[in-house]
Every structure is written in structure tokens, then in C-alpha cells.
Amino acid sequence: MPPPPPPGSDPEGEGTSAESRIAIIGAAATGSQLLEIEGYSHTRDQLPTGDAVILPPFSAGGHSWRLAYYPNNEIYEFADLITISILHLQEPGPRSAASTVVRARVTLSLLDQAGEQVPSRIQTTWMHDFSEVPGISFHDFINRAWLEESEYLVNDRFTVRCDIVVALEVRTEERRFEPPPVVAVPPSDLRQHLGGLLAAKEGADVTFQVAGEAFCAHRCVLAARSPVFRAELFGAMKEGTSTAVVRVDDMEADVFRALLHFVYTDTLRDCHGVK
């Protein structure tokens, strides 16, 4: 049996190859409910330990949830503490295995008068499997004596917020691979631009006197192209100021003209009769 083709190869021999891309996506849905307790002292006095106010359901993450408020807790050992419990309301009918798994993180917060969370009164669960245990109780959420002396109980009223983060099913998604765009780079025309700069003499800052002719040029271009020119124009042996005239002896004018053309355009011009 021949070995399998390597990744990205073309097993059909059509001369093409493809690159696949796949994403693993984990996401979550969120929801919240505000619980405003008005007439707190009346709820404390009328509801004994184990009794609760059951709130209407609310939706979060595609599921229904219900809060319960126990002003004197659910159990006698914590009767001096306020308890909030949350229950996941399962859909009626038989449970299937994986389709009914509900995992969520619940956060309870006492809010101040500006609606901001009180840092010392925030409780958060781990990611809990509500399909196995459908309810959670925060037995030690708020100590009643502490609340009654705090600034958060105003006019016998306080507010609690419940935030739920429901984990969604991890899924995979195949995505189309988009190769980076190909940018067409035009052919270089630098030599034409520099040649035009030499011919126009625009911005020239040095003049060479060669065999009775004057040649205007640009110091930076010459220095960038030739270490000899760099030393002569910018180094210790530089000649004159920015308006200096540099004399060149023992060279024909046509030869120097051809030299400047090569320096600016990197090409040799046709010099008739010049050797």
C-alpha cells in the first residue's frame, strides 16, 4: 500500500494544492435579573426560617431560571443570614444524555444606591452542572445584622443582582481559506526620475567644471552612489560650501557627462567616439 500524500499535496495530479482552515469555538450566553427587596423588615418578620418568596422565571442563555429569597435562610444553622437560591427549570419530558447538559456560572451581588456592585458582597460559583444538580443556594450571602447597620439598606430597601453565564456547546467550524491579496508592483522607473532630475538641474547644489563645461548635480545622489564623491563632497576632503564649484582636470566633458548619467540612471549612454 503506498503511503498517504503529504498535507497540501495534489493527490489527483491536477497541479493544485489547497489549505484547509478549521476553528474550535467555545462561547457563552449571559443573562441577569435584579431583585429589589422593599419592606425588608416585614419580610424578615413574616417569613420564618425555611420559608421563601419564589420569584417568577426569567430567561438566560436559552434556559429558564427562578430565584428564591429566604430572609431567614433555608436552614436553622444559618438563620442569621439571608439566602438567595437559584433553580434551573428543566423542560418537561424525558431527559436525553448530552442534549440536556446545562453548565453555568452564577454571580450574586449586593448593589449600592448607585447600582454598583459592593465588592465585599459578591459571590460567584464555579461552572456548575445544573443538569445534575438543578439548584444552588447562597446560604451565607448577607448577614442580616451587617445589612441593617450598613449604608446599603435605605428606607428598608436593598437590591441584589444575579448574573448567569451559560456555557454553550463547543463546536467546530470549517472556514474558507482566503490567500493574501497579490499586490501588483509596477516596474521600477527610478532611473527615469533620477535621469530627469539630472537633466532638469532642479535642486542641484554642486557644480563641476570639466574641460570648460559646467555640470550641475546633487550632492546626496552622488554621495549615495559613489564613495569617492562622498569623501569629496562630505568627508574630510570636501571641497567648498554648498555653492562651491569643483574643478575636474584630466577628463573630457563627454566622459564626465557619461559618468554622471551612469551615476543617476545605472545605465551607460551611447558616447560616440568616446573611449
N, C-alpha and C positions, 0 to 999 in steps of 0.2 A: 504494500500500500504506500503510495507516495506521501511525503509529508504535507501538511496543510500549508497554503500560501501564507506568506508573512502579512502582517497588518498593512493595509493601504496598497497592496499589490492588485494586479488586474488578472484574476484567475481566468477570465474569458478571453484574454489576449486581445482586447479591443484598444489597448494603448491608453487607457484612462485609469485613474485611481480616485477613490473617494475617502473623505474623512468624516466619520460619524461623531455626533455630539449628543450626550445624554445628561440630564440633570436629575439629581435627587433632591426633592423638595419637601421640606418639613415646615409646616405652617401652624398657626393657631388663630382661633377666633376669640374675641373678647366681648364681655358684657358687664353691666353693673346695675345696681339698684341702691337707691338712697332710702334709708329707714329713719323717719323722723318720729321721735317719741315725744309727744306732747302730753302734759299731765303725768310726768314720770312718777311723782309721789303716789298718785292714785293707782297706777299700775302696780307699784311696789306693794301697796297696802291691800289690794283686792285679789292679786294672783299669788297664791302660796307656792312654795317650792314644788316643782314638777308641773305646774300649770304654765301655759304659754299662749301668746297671741300668734295664731297661724296666719301668715300673710298670703295674699293672692300670688299665683305663679307669675314668674317673669321669664323671658327668653334670653339665652346667651349661648352663642356657638351652635345654634341649631337645636338646642335642648331646652327643656323646661325645668325651672328650679323654684324652690319655695323656701323662704326664710321663716324662722320661728324665733320669737322674742320671749325669753324667760327672765323676768325681773328678779326672781329669787332662785335662779338656777334650776337645773333639772334634778340634781341630787343634793341630799342634805349636807354632805361633807363640804360643799362649796356654796352654801346658802347665802353667804355674804357677797357673792359675786354675781354679776349679770352675765347670762349666757345667750349667745346667738348661735343658732344651728342652721345648717343649710341642707336641703334634701334634693337629690336629683329625682325628678319624676319620670319613671320609666314608661315607655309606650306600652299600652296593653297588648296582650298576646304572648305567645311563647318566645323565649329568648333563643336567638341563634348564637353561634360561637363568637366569631370575630366581629360580626357586623354591629354588635351592641356594646362594644368596649368604649367606655367613656372615661377619659382621663382629663383631669382639670386641676388647676391650682386656684385656691381661694384666698383672697386677702380681705380682712376686716379692718376698718379704720374708723376711729373716732374723729369727727371733724370739729374744727373750731368755728367761731362765729363768722369767719371769712370763707368758710367752706374748704379750708386746707386741712390736710391730714395732721393729726397730733403725733409726732414721731414716737413718743413713748407708748402710744396706744395703737400700734399697727401689728397685726398678727397675720402670718402667711403660712399656708400649708405647703408640704411637698406636693409634687404632681400625684394626685390621688386617683385611684381606680374606683370610680363611682359605680361601675357595673358590678363590682364585687361587694363593696360596702356603700350603699347609696346615700348615706348621710354623714355629716361631720358636725360636731358641736365644739364651740369655743367656750369651754367651761370657765376659764379664768380671764375672760375678755376685759371686764371692767369691775374694779372693786367699788361697791356702792358707796362706802364711806368716802373714798377718794373722790368719786364723781360729785358727791353732794357738797364737797368743800372746794371744788375746782371752779375755774372760770368758764368751763365748757358746759355747765348746766345753767342756763339762763331762762328765767321765767318758767322754771320747772320743765324745761325742754332741752333735748340734745339730739344730735344727728349722727348716724352711723352709715358708712358706705361699704357695700360689698362688691368687690371686683372679682370676676371669674375669667380665667384664661383656659380655654378648652383646646386641647391638642387635637389637631386634625390628622387624618391618616397620612402617613408618609407615602409619597408617590414618586414615580419616575416619569420623566417627560423627555421624549426624543425631540431634539431641536435640529433645525436645518443649519448646516454649517455654511456660513457666509464668508468666503475668502475676502481678504482685504482688497479694497479697490486698487486698481492699477492706474497710477498717475502717469500720463504720457509726458515725458520730458522732451521739450523741443531741442533740436541740435544747438550746440553752443555757437553763439555769434559774438563771443567776447573779442575775438581778434578783429572783427569788423568795427566794433565800437572803439577799441583802443586805436585801431588804424585811423578811424575818423577823428579821434581826439588829437592824434599827431598831426594830421593834415590840417585841421582847423586851428591848431595852436591855442585853443581856448584853455585858459588856466595855466599856460606854460609859465614856469618860474626859473628857467635856466636857459641860457643861450650859448651855443658852441660856435666858435669862429673856425672854419675849416677851409683852407685854400681860398680865402676871400669870400666865402659864402657863410651866411648866418643860419643856424638851425635851432629852432625853438623846441624845447622838450619839457618834460615834467620830472622833477627830481624823484618823487616817490615811485614812479613807474620804473625809472632807470635803476634805482637802488634795489627795488624788489627783484629785478631781473638779472642784475649783474653785481657781484661782489666788488668788482673794480670800480664801477660807478658809485656803489655805496660808500666805499672808502674815500673816493674823491669828493663826493658831494656832502657826506655826513660824517665821515671819520676824521681822524687827526689831520689828514692831508686835504680836508675840504677846501675848496677854493672860493673865496669871496663871500659875499652876502647873498640874499635871495634874489638880487638883481644882477648878480655877477655874470660876466662874460668869460667863458672858459675857452682858451685857445688850444687847438689841437694841431700839432705840427706833424709833418711826415705822413700825411694821409690825404688821399684825393677826396674831393667833395662827394663824388658819386659813391665811393666806398663807404663813407660815413653815413650817407643817406640810406644805403642798403643796410648798414648796421642798425640804424635807428628803426627801420622798417621791420627787421627781424626781432629786435627787442620788443616792439609793440605788438606784433602780429604772430610771431613764431613761424613765419614763413620767409622764404627768400624770394625777392623780386628779381625780375629779369633785368640784369645790368649789362647792356650791350657794350662790348669792348672793355669791360672792367675785369681785371684779373686780381 
